[in-house]
């Protein structure tokens, strides 16, 4: 009799089967009985020895499932960006309007950012979520000598006469006028549309593709004018030709698309304070 309980027979049937296997029959026939199944104790030992292996297989399965979900997660509900969204400039850093610092945010006037705000006049309409101008240029107040005017402008291949202007007074003949010449890769600043004084001309930071949106900014503080494109200063000039306050103006001869338009009058600040606020924007 086994003293080890783990090795004892569990039932009389197991003992009988074992005896039949070791006791030869008189007719010489040895029955082909199935192998004896392990006892309960042996089966428990086998399960204990396989436990680390089973845990490893389970862990590998969990990690594999997580990796599959990360690689093949479903696309956002909105799906891939459409060609129309790309054309409207919703992609890329150039399409994003600049964030204003608190010193300028309180003075900022957002212009023509919806169809309801457009002036009803020939050559002015709302298209592709932007204001389109063709031989048109809506001015806006209040009049200010020191001011900032910004807008995102589409570099349309057929755009002509794309203009941002400050200090517009006594009609269109007097203004600080910045013309964007995307086809030539230039930006030119002058005092009037024709016959005026050229203040400066600068190269754009890079070539822009068709329908790419470009952030443009014109600053007038004292006798100093600063031009920025996509947040980068491309030109700085001084002129005393225009010293009177005036309105802001956007204009296009053809296919001019403008959005994210912000006008910031600064006449409630001294020139030093206005310049400091503008320079803080550059540092921010």
C-alpha positions as CSV (number, residue, x, y, z in Angstrom):
1,X,0.0,0.0,0.0
2,X,1.4,3.3,-1.0
3,X,2.1,5.7,1.8
4,X,2.1,8.7,-0.6
5,X,-1.5,9.7,-1.0
6,X,-0.8,11.4,-4.4
7,X,0.3,8.0,-5.9
8,X,-2.6,5.9,-4.6
9,X,-5.3,4.5,-6.9
10,X,-8.4,6.6,-6.8
11,X,-10.8,3.8,-7.6
12,X,-11.0,0.0,-7.6
13,X,-11.4,0.1,-11.4
14,X,-8.0,1.7,-11.8
15,X,-6.4,-1.0,-9.6
16,X,-8.2,-3.8,-11.6
17,X,-7.0,-2.4,-14.9
18,X,-3.4,-2.2,-13.6
19,X,-3.5,-5.8,-12.4
20,X,-4.8,-7.0,-15.8
21,X,-2.0,-5.3,-17.6
22,X,0.7,-7.0,-15.5
23,X,-1.0,-10.5,-15.2
24,X,-0.7,-12.6,-18.4
25,X,-3.7,-14.6,-19.5
26,X,-3.7,-18.3,-19.9
27,X,-4.5,-18.1,-23.6
28,X,-1.5,-15.8,-24.2
29,X,-3.7,-12.9,-25.3
30,X,-2.7,-9.6,-23.8
31,X,-5.6,-7.1,-23.9
32,X,-4.9,-3.7,-25.6
33,X,-6.5,-1.5,-22.9
34,X,-6.1,2.2,-23.0
35,X,-3.3,3.8,-21.0
36,X,-4.1,4.5,-17.4
37,X,-5.1,8.1,-16.9
38,X,-3.1,10.0,-14.3
39,X,-4.5,10.3,-10.9
40,X,-5.9,13.5,-9.5
41,X,-2.7,14.4,-7.8
42,X,-0.6,13.9,-11.0
43,X,-3.1,16.0,-13.0
44,X,-2.7,18.8,-10.5
45,X,1.1,18.7,-10.8
46,X,0.8,18.9,-14.6
47,X,-1.5,21.9,-14.4
48,X,0.9,23.6,-11.9
49,X,3.9,23.1,-14.2
50,X,2.0,24.5,-17.2
51,X,0.7,27.6,-15.4
52,X,3.6,30.0,-16.4
53,X,3.3,28.9,-20.0
54,X,-0.5,29.6,-20.1
55,X,0.0,33.0,-18.5
56,X,2.7,33.9,-21.1
57,X,0.4,32.9,-23.9
58,X,-2.5,35.0,-22.5
59,X,-0.2,38.0,-22.1
60,X,1.0,37.7,-25.7
61,X,-2.6,37.5,-26.9
62,X,-3.5,40.7,-25.0
63,X,-0.5,42.7,-26.4
64,X,-1.2,41.5,-29.9
65,X,-4.8,42.6,-29.7
66,X,-3.8,46.0,-28.4
67,X,-1.3,46.5,-31.2
68,X,-3.8,45.5,-33.8
69,X,-6.3,48.1,-32.4
70,X,-3.7,50.9,-32.5
71,X,-2.6,50.1,-36.1
72,X,-6.1,49.5,-37.5
73,X,-8.3,51.8,-35.4
74,X,-11.2,53.2,-37.3
75,X,-11.0,56.6,-39.0
76,X,-12.6,59.6,-37.4
77,X,-16.3,60.0,-38.0
78,X,-15.6,62.9,-40.4
79,X,-13.5,60.7,-42.6
80,X,-10.5,61.9,-44.6
81,X,-10.2,65.6,-45.4
82,X,-12.0,66.4,-48.6
83,X,-10.5,68.2,-51.6
84,X,-12.9,71.1,-50.9
85,X,-11.5,71.4,-47.3
86,X,-8.0,71.5,-48.6
87,X,-9.0,74.1,-51.1
88,X,-10.5,76.2,-48.3
89,X,-7.2,76.0,-46.5
90,X,-8.2,74.0,-43.5
91,X,-4.9,72.1,-43.7
92,X,-1.4,73.2,-42.8
93,X,0.1,75.9,-40.5
94,X,-0.5,78.7,-42.9
95,X,-4.3,78.2,-42.7
96,X,-4.4,78.8,-38.9
97,X,-5.1,82.4,-37.8
98,X,-2.6,83.9,-35.3
99,X,-3.5,84.0,-31.7
100,X,-3.6,87.5,-30.3
101,X,-1.9,88.5,-27.0
102,X,-4.3,90.0,-24.4
103,X,-2.9,93.5,-25.0
104,X,-4.2,93.4,-28.5
105,X,-7.1,91.0,-28.1
106,X,-9.2,93.6,-26.3
107,X,-8.7,96.1,-29.2
108,X,-9.2,93.6,-32.1
109,X,-12.1,94.0,-34.5
110,X,-12.9,90.9,-36.5
111,X,-14.2,91.9,-39.9
112,X,-16.3,90.1,-42.6
113,X,-16.2,86.6,-41.1
114,X,-19.6,85.6,-42.3
115,X,-21.9,86.2,-45.3
116,X,-24.3,88.2,-43.0
117,X,-21.5,90.8,-42.3
118,X,-20.7,91.6,-46.0
119,X,-21.6,94.9,-47.5
120,X,-24.2,94.4,-50.3
121,X,-22.3,95.9,-53.2
122,X,-21.1,94.8,-56.7
123,X,-18.0,92.7,-56.6
124,X,-18.4,91.6,-53.0
125,X,-19.7,88.1,-52.1
126,X,-19.2,85.1,-49.8
127,X,-17.6,82.1,-51.4
128,X,-15.7,79.1,-50.0
129,X,-16.1,80.4,-46.5
130,X,-14.3,83.6,-47.3
131,X,-15.0,87.1,-48.6
132,X,-14.4,87.3,-52.4
133,X,-13.6,90.7,-54.0
134,X,-13.6,91.5,-57.7
135,X,-12.9,95.2,-58.5
136,X,-14.1,96.0,-55.0
137,X,-12.7,97.2,-51.7
138,X,-14.8,97.7,-48.6
139,X,-13.2,100.2,-46.1
140,X,-13.8,100.0,-42.4
141,X,-13.4,102.2,-39.3
142,X,-12.7,103.5,-36.9
143,X,-10.0,105.8,-38.3
144,X,-6.7,105.3,-36.7
145,X,-3.1,106.4,-37.3
146,X,-1.4,103.6,-35.4
147,X,-3.0,100.3,-36.4
148,X,-2.5,96.6,-37.4
149,X,-4.4,94.9,-40.2
150,X,-4.2,91.2,-40.8
151,X,-5.9,88.7,-43.1
152,X,-5.4,85.3,-44.6
153,X,-5.3,85.6,-48.4
154,X,-5.6,82.8,-50.9
155,X,-2.7,82.7,-53.3
156,X,-5.1,82.2,-56.2
157,X,-3.3,81.8,-59.6
158,X,-5.6,84.3,-61.2
159,X,-5.7,86.8,-58.3
160,X,-4.9,90.4,-59.3
161,X,-4.4,93.6,-57.3
162,X,-4.6,92.1,-53.8
163,X,-4.2,94.9,-51.4
164,X,-4.2,95.6,-47.6
165,X,-4.3,99.3,-46.7
166,X,-4.1,101.5,-43.6
167,X,-4.6,105.3,-43.0
168,X,-7.0,105.6,-45.9
169,X,-8.3,109.1,-46.0
170,X,-9.5,111.7,-48.6
171,X,-10.6,108.9,-50.8
172,X,-8.6,106.0,-52.3
173,X,-5.8,108.3,-53.5
174,X,-4.2,108.5,-50.0
175,X,-3.4,105.3,-48.1
176,X,-0.5,103.1,-47.0
177,X,-1.1,100.4,-49.5
178,X,0.5,96.9,-49.4
179,X,0.1,94.9,-52.6
180,X,0.7,91.1,-52.6
181,X,2.1,89.9,-55.9
182,X,2.1,86.1,-55.4
183,X,2.9,85.4,-59.0
184,X,6.1,87.4,-58.7
185,X,6.9,86.4,-55.2
186,X,6.9,90.1,-54.0
187,X,5.1,92.4,-51.6
188,X,5.2,96.2,-52.4
189,X,4.3,99.1,-50.1
190,X,3.4,102.5,-51.5
191,X,1.4,105.6,-50.6
192,X,-1.3,105.4,-53.3
193,X,-2.6,103.1,-56.0
194,X,-1.0,105.1,-58.9
195,X,1.5,107.9,-58.9
196,X,2.4,107.4,-55.2
197,X,5.6,107.0,-53.5
198,X,7.1,103.5,-53.3
199,X,8.0,102.9,-49.6
200,X,9.5,99.4,-50.0
201,X,9.4,96.1,-51.8
202,X,10.4,92.7,-50.4
203,X,10.5,89.1,-51.5
204,X,8.0,86.6,-50.0
205,X,9.4,83.9,-47.7
206,X,8.8,81.2,-50.3
207,X,6.8,80.3,-53.4
208,X,3.1,79.6,-52.6
209,X,1.1,76.9,-54.3
210,X,-2.2,77.5,-56.1
211,X,-5.0,78.2,-53.6
212,X,-2.7,78.1,-50.6
213,X,-3.7,80.4,-47.8
214,X,-1.1,83.0,-46.6
215,X,-1.3,85.1,-43.4
216,X,-0.4,88.7,-44.2
217,X,0.0,91.6,-41.7
218,X,0.5,95.3,-42.2
219,X,1.5,97.5,-39.2
220,X,1.6,101.3,-39.2
221,X,3.0,102.9,-36.0
222,X,4.3,106.4,-36.2
223,X,6.4,106.7,-39.3
224,X,7.3,103.1,-39.3
225,X,5.7,100.4,-41.5
226,X,6.2,96.6,-40.9
227,X,5.1,93.8,-43.2
228,X,4.8,90.2,-42.0
229,X,4.0,87.0,-43.9
230,X,3.1,83.9,-42.1
231,X,4.4,85.4,-38.9
232,X,7.7,86.3,-40.3
233,X,8.9,90.0,-40.8
234,X,9.8,90.4,-44.4
235,X,10.1,94.2,-44.6
236,X,10.4,97.3,-42.5
237,X,10.4,100.9,-43.8
238,X,10.0,104.5,-42.6
239,X,8.0,107.3,-44.3
240,X,6.5,110.6,-43.2
241,X,4.3,110.8,-46.3
242,X,1.2,109.6,-44.4
243,X,0.7,111.1,-41.0
244,X,-3.0,111.5,-40.7
245,X,-5.3,108.7,-39.3
246,X,-7.5,106.8,-41.6
247,X,-9.6,103.7,-42.2
248,X,-8.5,100.2,-43.0
249,X,-9.2,98.7,-46.5
250,X,-9.1,95.4,-48.3
251,X,-9.2,95.4,-52.1
252,X,-8.8,93.1,-55.1
253,X,-8.9,93.7,-58.8
254,X,-9.9,90.1,-59.4
255,X,-10.2,86.7,-57.6
256,X,-9.4,88.1,-54.2
257,X,-10.2,85.8,-51.3
258,X,-9.9,87.0,-47.7
259,X,-10.7,85.5,-44.3
260,X,-9.6,85.7,-40.6
261,X,-9.6,89.5,-41.1
262,X,-8.6,91.5,-37.9
263,X,-8.2,95.2,-37.6
264,X,-6.5,96.6,-34.4
265,X,-6.6,100.3,-33.8
266,X,-3.9,101.5,-31.4
267,X,-4.4,105.2,-31.1
268,X,-5.5,104.8,-27.4
269,X,-1.8,103.9,-26.8
270,X,1.3,106.0,-27.2
271,X,3.6,105.1,-30.0
272,X,6.0,103.4,-27.6
273,X,3.2,101.4,-26.1
274,X,1.8,100.4,-29.5
275,X,5.2,99.3,-30.7
276,X,5.8,97.3,-27.5
277,X,2.5,95.6,-27.9
278,X,3.2,94.7,-31.5
279,X,6.7,93.5,-30.7
280,X,5.3,91.3,-27.9
281,X,3.2,89.6,-30.6
282,X,6.4,88.7,-32.5
283,X,8.0,87.3,-29.3
284,X,4.9,85.3,-28.5
